[in-house]
Amino acid sequence: MITGEEQPDEGQVTGLTIGHFSQDVGEMSGRGMMRCAFHFLGRRMHWTKFVINFVLGWVPDALIALAYAKFVELGWSEFWVAMLALQALYFALWFKHAVWAWLLFWLYNRFPLARTFEKFFADNKLPRPEMWVGDLDDYFDQILGDDTIDAETKIKVAYEKGSLNGSRLRSRFHCC
């Protein structure tokens, strides 16, 4: 009655203003308020990062293509040709790097890496992964989401997952 959502049988409530968080959560039910807020912010931040990266990635290319178009004095058609050529060059460099990295991995590192992971799993008494696991993150997520696994094992896995993601972040930004 105080918030005005229900009317009294008799009398009236006046001169009072109260802020509240409605308990009618609809689609949010079963999840916490903070989890939903971070989920929403994460989606928004993801979109913002995408737009920023897109703009920052294309601005230098556009400047190079514009300089080339002005140099050859053939107009906007040469600008778009230069942009397309730059993108094709970037793709070719990425493809060469990806193929070379996978080739080296399959030739030299595949079995030693598998043995290292098996030893790590055995030493830390982690459960066997399911038959098909996409990657180490998926395996760690399976362990963290399993209610039958003890808390000590989950703490170990959370630590390793944080270390793995920290390494990825460091390599993404080319820090020391």
C-alpha positions in Angstrom: 0.0 0.0 0.0 2.8 2.4 0.8 4.3 2.2 -2.7 0.9 2.6 -4.3 0.8 -0.8 -5.9 -2.2 -1.8 -3.7 -5.2 0.2 -2.5 -6.4 0.2 1.1 -9.8 -1.1 2.0 -10.5 2.1 3.9 -8.7 5.4 4.5 -5.7 6.7 2.6 -1.9 7.0 2.7 -0.6 10.5 1.9 2.5 12.6 2.1 4.9 9.7 2.0 7.5 8.7 -0.7 9.5 5.5 -0.4 11.9 4.0 -2.9 12.0 0.3 -3.2 13.2 -2.6 -5.3 10.2 -4.5 -6.6 10.1 -8.2 -5.8 8.3 -8.9 -9.0 11.4 -9.9 -11.0 9.8 -11.7 -13.9 12.5 -13.1 -16.2 15.2 -12.4 -13.7 13.9 -15.0 -11.3 16.3 -17.6 -10.1 19.3 -15.3 -10.6 20.7 -12.6 -8.2 20.3 -8.9 -8.9 24.1 -8.4 -9.1 24.5 -11.3 -11.6 21.8 -9.8 -13.8 23.3 -6.3 -13.6 26.8 -7.6 -14.5 25.3 -9.7 -17.3 23.6 -6.6 -18.8 26.7 -4.5 -18.4 28.9 -7.3 -19.9 26.7 -7.4 -23.0 26.8 -3.6 -23.3 30.6 -3.4 -22.7 31.1 -6.2 -25.3 29.2 -4.2 -27.9 31.1 -1.0 -27.0 34.5 -2.8 -27.2 33.5 -4.2 -30.6 32.6 -0.8 -32.0 35.8 0.8 -30.5 38.0 -2.0 -31.9 36.3 -1.8 -35.3 36.9 2.0 -35.5 40.4 1.8 -34.2 41.2 -1.0 -36.6 39.9 0.7 -39.7 41.1 4.3 -39.0 44.8 3.6 -39.8 43.8 1.5 -42.9 41.5 4.3 -44.1 44.3 6.8 -43.7 46.7 4.6 -45.7 44.1 4.0 -48.4 43.2 7.7 -48.5 46.9 8.6 -48.9 47.3 6.1 -51.6 44.1 7.3 -53.4 45.4 10.9 -53.3 48.9 9.8 -54.5 47.6 8.0 -57.6 44.8 10.6 -58.1 42.2 8.2 -59.3 39.6 8.9 -56.6 37.4 6.8 -54.4 37.6 3.7 -56.5 41.3 3.4 -55.7 40.5 4.1 -52.0 38.3 1.0 -51.9 40.8 -1.0 -53.8 43.5 -0.1 -51.3 41.2 -0.9 -48.4 40.5 -4.3 -49.9 44.1 -5.0 -50.6 45.1 -4.1 -47.0 42.4 -6.5 -45.6 43.5 -9.3 -48.0 47.1 -8.7 -46.8 46.1 -8.9 -43.2 44.2 -12.1 -43.8 47.1 -13.7 -45.6 49.5 -12.8 -42.8 47.0 -14.2 -40.2 46.5 -17.4 -42.2 50.2 -18.0 -42.6 50.8 -17.5 -38.9 47.9 -19.8 -37.9 48.9 -22.6 -40.3 52.6 -22.4 -39.2 51.7 -22.4 -35.5 49.4 -25.4 -35.9 52.0 -27.3 -38.0 54.7 -26.7 -35.4 52.3 -27.7 -32.6 51.3 -31.0 -34.4 54.9 -31.9 -35.3 56.7 -31.1 -32.0 54.5 -30.1 -29.1 51.3 -32.2 -29.2 52.5 -35.3 -27.2 54.7 -33.5 -24.6 51.8 -31.0 -24.0 49.3 -33.9 -23.5 51.7 -35.7 -21.1 52.1 -32.4 -19.1 48.4 -32.0 -18.8 47.8 -35.6 -17.8 50.5 -35.3 -15.1 49.0 -32.0 -13.9 45.5 -33.6 -13.7 46.9 -36.7 -11.9 49.0 -34.7 -9.4 46.1 -32.4 -8.5 43.6 -35.3 -8.3 41.3 -33.7 -10.8 38.5 -35.7 -12.4 38.8 -37.2 -15.8 37.5 -34.9 -18.5 34.5 -36.0 -20.5 35.2 -37.6 -23.9 35.1 -34.4 -25.9 36.1 -31.2 -24.2 36.5 -28.1 -26.3 39.5 -26.6 -24.5 41.0 -26.2 -21.0 38.5 -23.5 -20.1 35.6 -25.8 -20.9 37.1 -28.5 -18.7 37.7 -26.1 -15.8 34.1 -24.7 -16.2 32.7 -28.3 -16.0 34.6 -28.9 -12.7 33.5 -25.5 -11.3 29.9 -26.2 -12.2 29.8 -29.7 -10.8 28.2 -29.8 -7.3 29.6 -33.2 -6.5 33.2 -32.0 -6.5 34.7 -30.8 -3.2 35.5 -27.2 -2.5 39.3 -27.7 -2.3 39.5 -29.1 -5.8 37.3 -26.2 -7.1 39.7 -23.7 -5.5 42.6 -25.3 -7.3 40.7 -25.2 -10.6 39.6 -21.6 -10.1 43.3 -20.6 -9.4 44.5 -22.4 -12.5 41.7 -20.9 -14.6 42.6 -17.4 -13.4 46.3 -18.1 -14.2 45.3 -19.3 -17.7 43.2 -16.3 -18.4 45.8 -13.9 -17.0 48.4 -15.4 -19.4 46.0 -14.9 -22.3 45.3 -11.4 -21.3 49.0 -10.6 -21.0 49.8 -12.1 -24.4 46.8 -10.2 -25.9 48.2 -6.9 -24.8 51.8 -7.9 -25.4 52.9 -7.0 -21.9 56.3 -8.2 -20.6 
